[in-house]
Amino acid sequence: MQNAEIIRNSELTEPQHPSSLVIARSPLGRRSNPDLRFIVHCSLLLGGPRCRGRRPRHPERRAVKLGIKVINSMETHLTILIENATEKTTPTHNQIQSILEKLIKTPQMQRLTDIGMHCGCEYTSYPIYANEKYRYTRLLHSIGVSQIVYRFTHDLKQTIAGLLHDIATPVFSHTIDFMNNDHMEQESTERYTIDIIKNSPQVMKILEENAINIEEVSDYHKYPIADNDTPMLSADRLEYTLGNGYNIHNTSQNLIKGMCADLIVAANEQGTQELCFQTTEIARQFTKMSLRNSYFYVSDADRYSMQNLADLLHRAIESEIILPEDLYTTETKVIAKLKNDQKLNKEWEDFTQITSVSASPAVLCDRYCVNIDAKKRYIDPLVMTENGPERMTRLDKKLSDEIQAFLQKDFNYWIYED
């Protein structure tokens, strides 16, 4: 990869005038209480109050309230990534952020305040979720992706595509892929994206006002900075990797800031644009973080819980306690319907009490157990070298071996609740 082209290098500096940040005030015009500001996942989004202590026994009761508070504060899409990406006084910047604000406030996007990133697993009693810093939602993720895309492209259509990419995510996210027998690809939950956009008068009005065709923003896969094929690094993968790193795995804010500041855009081995680290050590730290996240996503606990919840929802649909269209409302509403049925309420309560799982080489006939494979997500990022961009695995054999060990992991065994 000699003489690879560097597309853009965005440098971060300390913001000189915080009061000039776009949408820095709440709708009531009051400055936000600084004690309630905290850095949120990969793009360090500003959001609601930090959760202290153990996660509530019934987190669904606070999901919508927290989500609405985050949205009403209008702070969630102000990020350290975006603050210095361009001059904040330019019409282009102000216009794009204003359009994003309008889209975020639409009912279809606000629904995502009650769709969690952890696919329903956060409702269990697994210890890993006990000390989440905040409820990590599809809306926070979508805003983060849009701001990362904007930082590196300054392109309105690509930025909106990043914002809208999860607009069709159903309740419990990829658990519905498990229910649809699509757990290995996890694409069935994207099937209604264009329909939801098209059937939203609020979203369509905003697009039409800005002369944007729905086809230009309904498929973020066409934009390589927003999304690309595994194991390349995209805005989507960057956001959820650093999001989980901060929220679940206690990665420091300074490390996340350093990773974000180190990124540029370069031409990869295929000649397409891709996010690329400038510093080998930072790329190494990120790769380790992403591999930890990879194991998190395929853990026995995750696979067992997602299949368990998928089966529960399937039974609820078969018994007409919930309807298929209910999956595209909110988690709070679906949980309420489950609780209105005596049998399903007991199953839901049992689900929330799961604390640990174990594995068995053979099926256990006396209890619920699952044998389920996993979609293996991983990232092998580019890092700039004297010879141009190179994959991290070409520079670090130990990391390469660790990734290969992950890819070769065998899930052909049975998982059951302890």
Secondary structure, DSSP 8 states (H G I E B T S, - for coil): -TT--EEE-------S-GGGSTT-B-TT--B--GGG--EETTTTEE-S----SS--S-THHHHHHHHHHHHHHT-TT--HHHHTTS-TTSHHHHHHHHHHHHHHTSHHHHGGGGSBTTTTGGGS--GGGTT-SS--BHHHHHHHHHHHHHHHH--HHHHHHHHHTTTT--TTTTHHHHHTT-TTT--GGGTTHHHHHHT-HHHHHHHHHTT--GGGTS-GGGSTTT---TTS--HHHHHHHHHHHHHTS---HHHHHHHHHHEEEEE-TTSSEEEEES-HHHHHHHHHHHHHHHHHHT-HHHHHHHHHHHHHHHHHHHTTSS-GGGGGS-HHHHHHHHHTSHHHHHHHHHHHT---EEEESS--TTS-EE-----------EEEETTEEEEHHHH-HHHHHHHHHHHT----SEEEE-
